[in-house]
């Protein structure tokens, strides 16, 4: 019985080690950072909404949404 379970445990540990190595490699690669100015440019030309418009939609009750339809 031990002869069968030991190789299975070794294979499971090797698989776990491979997964951990892949995670470490993925985390160690740096991603390019962006400034706020770069991010602001992404949204240029998109629809403008005021805070009041966003809040009016965000805080509606469920029954108010059904009455509009």
N, C-alpha and C positions, 0 to 999 in steps of 0.2 A: 504494500500500500504506500509506503514512504517513497519507494522508487518511482511511483507514478505522480505523486503530488509535488515532489521537489522540483522536477523540471517545469511543471506548470507554474509554480510560484516564481521560479527564476525568470520565466518568460514574461509573467505579469509585471515583475519588477523592472525588467528591461523596457517593457512598453511604457511604464510610468516614467522611467528615466528619459526616454525619448520625448515624451510629451512635455516634461518639465524643461528639457533642453530647448525645445521649440518655443516654449513660452518665454524663456529667458532671452533667446535670440530675437524674438518679436519685440520684446520690451526694450532691448538695448538699442534697437535702431531708432534714430531720432527722426522726428517728423518736422517738416518746415513750419516755422511759426509765422503767424500773420500779425500785422499791426492792426489797430482799430481802424485806421484809415483804409487799409486793404479791405477789411470786412464791410466798411461803410460803402465802398464802391460796388460791392456785390449787390446791394439792395437798391442802387440808383435806378430810377426809371420804373420801379415797382409801384403798385397802388399805395397811396398815402391814406393812412387812417389816424384819426386823432385818438387820444387816450379816452375821451368820453365815448367815442364810437366803439372802441374795443371793450370798455367796461360795460356798456349797455348790452352787448351781446354775451359777454362772459358771465354775467350775473342773472340771467333769465332763469325763471323757474320752469320746471318740466311742463306744467299745464299751460304756460304761456306759449310754448313752442307748438303744442297741439292745436291751440285755438287759431293760430295764424294760417294753418294749412287748409 
